[in-house]
Amino acid sequence: MATITVTYDGLELILSDNGHTNASRSEQINWHPGSGVKTVTNVTAKSTSPVSTENFWSNPPRENGVNFRGTINGTVEGAWDYDISCNVGTNNNPVIKTIDPRIQVLSR
């Protein structure tokens, strides 16, 4: 299981893996809010992603409390480019910031 912590430095979102996750087939990915991030609000594929959401995930990323969680397909090869959005404001006054990282599935 990979956990990616998303923090906010007052200007931009920062990912604990610097925006490039190396993962294995069937691995579960968790996006977790860190310092300056109230909640992870959305994880969606970019239109330019080499592999579609339907082919990349056996369980697509979805909300799990303040986190998002998904499980990579057991037969997929390649990469998934995506946008992750986070609330860096408050519940009453949300401020949404977005960053566009990549998950690369390691070949066996």
Steps between C-alpha positions, in 0.01 A plus 500: 500500500633843404398807696548836334482791742386830349615818673454870422776760545277806454566513124466147359423139581799275567491121477715282726625307195569819300214420262631173361377180664659167407248228582439130449203333336212446746650758738270719704571874482393736779506878470518655847472871599805636679597843631288780354252264327152459649379222266579327172195590290553325165734269307427485126679390182646755264368476145861441388559202732672209318265249669128565563346494847292194407811302403735627772289441813317194628349732765520861375601775743212611719444691818586321823442750782747788446712269281461350154580133432526281190638158400703453181390230255699176528577478128564865406822631347600862452420828669198696619518880490251671728390812681462504877300780660511596866323746727764723662239732653232419754171312477312833500741673260660233278799583281569228242853445364596243234824324397559250217722202592555153346484139619732261315439126532828313533548213259539156656 
